């Protein structure tokens, strides 16, 4: 089993797995969207997460996670996801530490 498969399996099997997995997917999406100010659709997010983190999530898993657990840090318009400006500032401040 690859390291990425083990990480994904650990995320899925944790206590409160669906809720926690959704939270992790949102955090991964936030990192990707931080670099993409023009936004991305769920399929593009899926591809970017796979390329950057070697983790595979379907566009459906990503859409559901964002709708359930993004805490309004990720906003959507016409099926394109954007990082909310306050969330962008928060992530920017983390990079300066």
C-alpha positions as CSV (number, residue, x, y, z in Angstrom):
1,X,0.0,0.0,0.0
2,X,1.4,3.4,-0.9
3,X,2.0,6.2,1.6
4,X,-0.8,8.2,0.0
5,X,-3.3,5.3,0.3
6,X,-2.3,4.8,3.9
7,X,-2.9,8.5,4.7
8,X,-6.3,8.4,3.0
9,X,-7.3,5.2,4.8
10,X,-6.3,6.8,8.2
11,X,-8.4,9.8,7.4
12,X,-11.4,7.7,6.5
13,X,-11.1,5.4,9.5
14,X,-10.8,8.0,12.1
15,X,-13.5,8.6,14.7
16,X,-16.2,10.7,13.2
17,X,-14.7,9.8,9.8
18,X,-17.2,11.4,7.5
19,X,-17.2,14.7,9.3
20,X,-13.4,14.7,9.8
21,X,-12.7,13.6,6.2
22,X,-14.9,16.5,5.0
23,X,-12.9,18.9,7.2
24,X,-9.6,17.6,5.7
25,X,-10.9,17.8,2.2
26,X,-11.9,21.5,2.8
27,X,-8.4,22.3,4.2
28,X,-6.8,20.8,1.1
29,X,-9.2,22.7,-1.1
30,X,-8.3,25.9,0.7
31,X,-4.6,25.4,0.1
32,X,-5.3,24.9,-3.6
33,X,-7.8,27.8,-3.9
34,X,-5.3,30.1,-2.1
35,X,-3.1,29.8,-5.2
36,X,-6.0,30.1,-7.6
37,X,-7.7,33.5,-7.2
38,X,-9.8,32.9,-10.3
39,X,-11.4,29.9,-8.6
40,X,-11.8,26.3,-9.7
41,X,-14.6,23.8,-10.2
42,X,-14.8,20.6,-8.2
43,X,-13.2,18.5,-11.0
44,X,-10.3,20.9,-11.2
45,X,-9.9,20.8,-7.5
46,X,-9.9,17.1,-7.5
47,X,-7.1,17.0,-10.1
48,X,-5.1,19.7,-8.3
49,X,-5.4,17.9,-4.9
50,X,-4.2,14.7,-6.6
51,X,-1.3,16.4,-8.3
52,X,-0.2,18.4,-5.2
53,X,-0.8,16.0,-2.4
54,X,-1.1,12.6,-4.2
55,X,-4.5,12.1,-2.6
56,X,-7.6,11.2,-4.7
57,X,-11.0,12.5,-4.1
58,X,-13.9,12.6,-6.6
59,X,-15.4,15.9,-7.5
60,X,-18.6,14.7,-5.7
61,X,-16.6,14.1,-2.5
62,X,-15.1,17.5,-2.8
63,X,-18.5,19.2,-3.5
64,X,-20.1,17.5,-0.6
65,X,-17.3,18.3,1.8
66,X,-17.3,21.9,0.9
67,X,-21.1,22.2,1.3
68,X,-20.9,20.5,4.7
69,X,-17.8,21.7,6.3
70,X,-16.3,24.8,4.6
71,X,-17.7,27.1,7.3
72,X,-18.2,29.7,4.6
73,X,-14.4,29.9,4.0
74,X,-15.0,28.5,0.5
75,X,-17.8,30.2,-1.5
76,X,-19.3,29.1,-4.7
77,X,-20.7,30.9,-7.7
78,X,-21.9,29.1,-10.8
79,X,-20.2,25.9,-9.6
80,X,-16.9,27.6,-9.3
81,X,-15.3,27.6,-5.8
82,X,-13.4,30.6,-4.4
83,X,-11.6,31.2,-1.2
84,X,-13.5,33.7,0.9
85,X,-11.4,37.0,1.3
86,X,-11.1,36.6,5.1
87,X,-10.0,33.0,4.7
88,X,-7.4,34.2,2.1
89,X,-6.1,36.8,4.6
90,X,-5.9,34.1,7.3
91,X,-3.9,31.8,5.1
92,X,-1.6,34.7,4.0
93,X,-0.8,35.5,7.6
94,X,0.1,31.9,8.3
95,X,2.7,32.0,5.4
96,X,4.5,35.0,7.0
97,X,5.1,33.1,10.2
